[in-house]
Amino acid sequence: MERSRMNLPKGPDSLCFDKDEFMKEDFDVDQFVSDCRKRVQLEELRGDLELYYKLLKIAMVELINKDYADFVNLSTNLVNLKFTSPTHTHTHFLSPSYLLKGQSF
């Protein structure tokens, strides 16, 4: 998904950072922390990041629940997907165990 089309949860206005900073192509965590430290103590930044992380997790669960059938269909389609690897001449059938082993395509 393109970054410009993702919608992040709003979060409370009291956050010490702008959530849209995370979506910038040139996002730099060191610069982000440095900029935030000019305004607040590290403890407040950590607390706000933890709060926003919880909001992101909730949003992800809600998205999965909303589109649950699509996620199940995607998983089923991946398991049954037959493909030829660009580095191998043989054909693989993907299975959950094959994917969990971290096999590369």
N, C-alpha and C positions, 0 to 999 in steps of 0.2 A: 504494500500500500504506500502511496506517495505521502511524504510528510505533510505536504500542503493540504491533503484531503483528510487527514486524521483530526478527529475532534477529541481533545483532551478534556477531562472533567474540569469544571470551573474551579472548584475549591473555594474556601472562604476568602473574603477580601483581606483578611488579616495576615495572609501568608507574607513572609518577608521577601518573596521572590515572585517574578512573573513566570507562570508556568509555560508561556510561549517561548521562553528562552530555550527550553529543552528541544524545541522543534527546529531551531536554526541549523542550517547546514554546517555552519562553522562553530557549533557549540563546543566550548572548551570547559571542562569541569573545573580546572584550576582557576580560570578566569571567573567563572561563575561563583565559586567559593570566595575568591578574593573580593569580588564586587559586593557580595552579600555581607562579608565581614566588615565592610566599611559602614554598614547600616545597623547590624545586629551582632550579638555575641554568638559564638559557635553553638552553644546550647540551644538557643532559639532557632537557629538554622536547622539543626538536627531535628528538633521537635516538629518544625514545619515540614521538613522533608519526610519524616515518618508519617505525619498526618496525610500528606499528599500521596505517599506510597499506598496507604490504606485505601484512599479514594480511588486510586488507579486499579487496585486489586478488585474492589467492589464493582467498578465499571467494567472490568474484564469479565467477571463472573456474570454480570447482567447481560453483556453482549453475547456471551456463550449461551446463556439460557434463552435469550431472545431468538437466536439463530441456531438452536440446538440441532434441529433436523439437518441443516446445512453442514454443520460440523460432523455429524454422524455420517452423512453421505460422503463428505470429503474423505473421511477416514476409510470408509468402505471402498471408495474408488482408489485410494492409494494402495490399499492392501491388494487389490486386484489389478493394479497397474503393471503392464508388461512394457519393459523398455530395454533399449540397447545402450550400454554404457559407451561413451566416446573412447574410453581407454581399453575396453574389452570387446571382443568379438562375439561373446555369448550373450544370451538374454537372461535377465533376472526377473523373478516375480517377487515383488516386495511383500514382506510379511512383517507384522509387528516386531517379531524377534530380530529380523534382519535390520530393521530400522533402529531398534534399541541397541544393537551392537555397535552403532556408529559407523556402519559401512558407508563408504562414499560411493556415489554414483559413478 
